[in-house]
Amino acid sequence: MASSERAADADAVSTEETTQVLEFGLGDETYCLDIAYIDEIVDAGDLTAIPNSPRHVEGVMDLRGKTTTIIDPKTLLGVTGTGTRERIIVFDPDEVDDGGTVGWVVDEVFQVRDVPADQVDEATTAGDDSVRGIVKGDDRFVVWVEPRTE
């Protein structure tokens, strides 16, 4: 096999085994989501509270003419700690089936990075499908979560 064919085969293998994720902060911890679920990231703005809404629903905001429901993932994921709540991760409505546009309010957005499959340990949380796994980094762990809206 020619060296260019081997390089192409190696690229194909590494592409298949790598997922791009967005890393973000909630409290003192770092989490990530597959970027396939994400439509955009915007600055947190003023929210309108919805009376009698579930505890995890922070309110709604107008995002370019669309009413967008804003959810607190700390409540959904059982995360403690306070933060600055500066950014909103808006999910692609075609990828996150919730019947509308939804976003998570997060403290910080750090980076998009490639995660090789061999750096992900399977989640050990029985009965909770919100955690996909734990990404092993150089000196830290990142919790890989699935987008939940309820």
C-alpha positions as CSV (number, residue, x, y, z in Angstrom):
1,M,0.0,0.0,0.0
2,A,1.4,3.4,-0.9
3,S,2.1,5.9,1.9
4,S,-0.6,8.3,0.7
5,E,-3.2,5.5,0.9
6,R,-2.0,4.6,4.4
7,A,-2.3,8.3,5.4
8,A,-5.8,8.5,4.0
9,D,-6.8,5.3,5.8
10,A,-5.3,6.6,9.1
11,D,-7.3,9.9,8.6
12,A,-10.5,8.0,8.0
13,V,-10.0,5.9,11.1
14,S,-9.2,8.9,13.3
15,T,-12.1,10.9,11.9
16,E,-14.5,8.0,12.7
17,E,-13.2,7.6,16.3
18,T,-13.2,11.3,17.2
19,T,-16.2,13.5,18.2
20,Q,-16.1,17.3,18.5
21,V,-17.5,18.5,21.8
22,L,-18.1,21.9,23.3
23,E,-16.7,22.3,26.8
24,F,-18.5,24.5,29.3
25,G,-18.5,25.3,33.0
26,L,-21.3,24.8,35.5
27,G,-20.1,25.9,39.0
28,D,-16.6,24.5,39.6
29,E,-16.9,21.6,37.1
30,T,-16.3,21.3,33.4
31,Y,-18.9,19.5,31.1
32,C,-19.1,18.9,27.4
33,L,-21.8,18.2,24.8
34,D,-21.5,16.8,21.3
35,I,-21.6,19.9,19.0
36,A,-24.0,18.1,16.7
37,Y,-26.7,19.1,19.2
38,I,-25.8,22.8,19.2
39,D,-27.2,25.5,17.0
40,E,-25.5,28.5,18.5
41,I,-24.1,30.2,21.6
42,V,-25.3,33.6,22.7
43,D,-24.8,35.9,25.6
44,A,-27.3,35.5,28.4
45,G,-29.9,38.3,28.4
46,D,-33.0,39.2,30.2
47,L,-35.4,36.3,30.7
48,T,-39.1,36.4,31.2
49,A,-40.3,34.1,34.0
50,I,-43.1,31.7,33.3
51,P,-45.5,31.2,36.2
52,N,-46.0,27.6,37.5
53,S,-43.2,26.3,35.2
54,P,-41.0,23.4,36.4
55,R,-38.1,24.3,38.6
56,H,-35.5,23.7,35.9
57,V,-37.1,26.2,33.5
58,E,-35.5,29.6,34.0
59,G,-37.8,31.4,31.6
60,V,-38.0,32.4,28.0
61,M,-36.2,34.9,25.8
62,D,-36.6,36.3,22.3
63,L,-33.9,35.0,20.1
64,R,-34.2,36.6,16.6
65,G,-37.9,36.4,16.7
66,K,-38.2,32.9,18.2
67,T,-39.4,32.3,21.7
68,T,-36.6,30.2,23.3
69,T,-37.1,28.3,26.5
70,I,-34.1,28.6,28.8
71,I,-33.3,25.8,31.1
72,D,-30.9,25.5,34.1
73,P,-28.9,22.4,33.5
74,K,-27.6,22.6,37.1
75,T,-31.1,21.7,38.3
76,L,-31.4,18.9,35.7
77,L,-28.0,17.4,36.4
78,G,-28.0,17.9,40.2
79,V,-25.0,20.3,40.1
80,T,-24.2,22.4,43.1
81,G,-22.3,25.7,43.2
82,T,-22.9,29.1,41.9
83,G,-21.5,30.8,38.8
84,T,-21.8,33.8,36.5
85,R,-24.4,32.4,34.1
86,E,-23.0,34.3,31.2
87,R,-23.8,32.2,28.1
88,I,-26.7,30.3,26.6
89,I,-26.1,27.2,24.6
90,V,-29.0,27.0,22.1
91,F,-29.8,23.5,20.9
92,D,-30.7,22.6,17.3
93,P,-34.4,21.9,17.4
94,D,-33.9,19.1,14.8
95,E,-31.5,17.3,17.1
96,V,-33.1,17.9,20.5
97,D,-36.7,16.8,20.1
98,D,-38.6,19.0,22.5
99,G,-41.1,20.8,20.3
100,G,-39.4,24.1,20.3
101,T,-36.2,26.1,20.7
102,V,-34.4,25.4,23.9
103,G,-31.2,26.6,25.5
104,W,-29.1,25.9,28.6
105,V,-27.8,28.8,30.7
106,V,-24.1,28.0,31.6
107,D,-21.5,29.9,33.5
108,E,-18.7,29.8,30.9
109,V,-18.0,28.4,27.4
110,F,-14.4,27.2,27.1
111,Q,-13.7,25.6,23.8
112,V,-14.6,23.1,21.0
113,R,-12.2,20.2,20.8
114,D,-11.9,16.8,19.3
115,V,-12.3,13.9,21.7
116,P,-10.9,10.5,20.6
117,A,-13.1,7.5,21.6
118,D,-10.3,6.0,23.7
119,Q,-10.3,9.0,26.0
120,V,-13.9,8.4,27.1
121,D,-14.8,6.2,30.0
122,E,-18.4,4.9,30.0
123,A,-20.7,6.5,32.5
124,T,-21.3,4.6,35.7
125,T,-24.5,6.3,36.8
126,A,-27.1,3.6,36.9
127,G,-30.5,4.7,35.6
128,D,-29.4,8.2,34.5
129,D,-29.0,8.6,30.8
130,S,-28.0,12.3,31.0
131,V,-24.3,11.4,31.4
132,R,-22.7,9.8,28.4
133,G,-19.2,9.4,29.9
134,I,-16.1,10.9,31.4
135,V,-13.5,12.4,29.1
136,K,-10.0,11.9,30.5
137,G,-7.7,14.9,30.0
138,D,-4.1,15.7,30.8
139,D,-4.8,16.7,34.4
140,R,-8.6,16.8,34.7
141,F,-11.9,15.0,33.9
142,V,-14.7,16.4,31.8
143,V,-18.3,15.1,32.2
144,W,-19.8,14.4,28.8
145,V,-23.6,15.0,29.1
146,E,-26.5,14.5,26.8
147,P,-28.8,17.5,26.2
148,R,-31.9,17.1,28.4
149,T,-34.8,19.5,28.5
150,E,-36.8,17.9,31.3
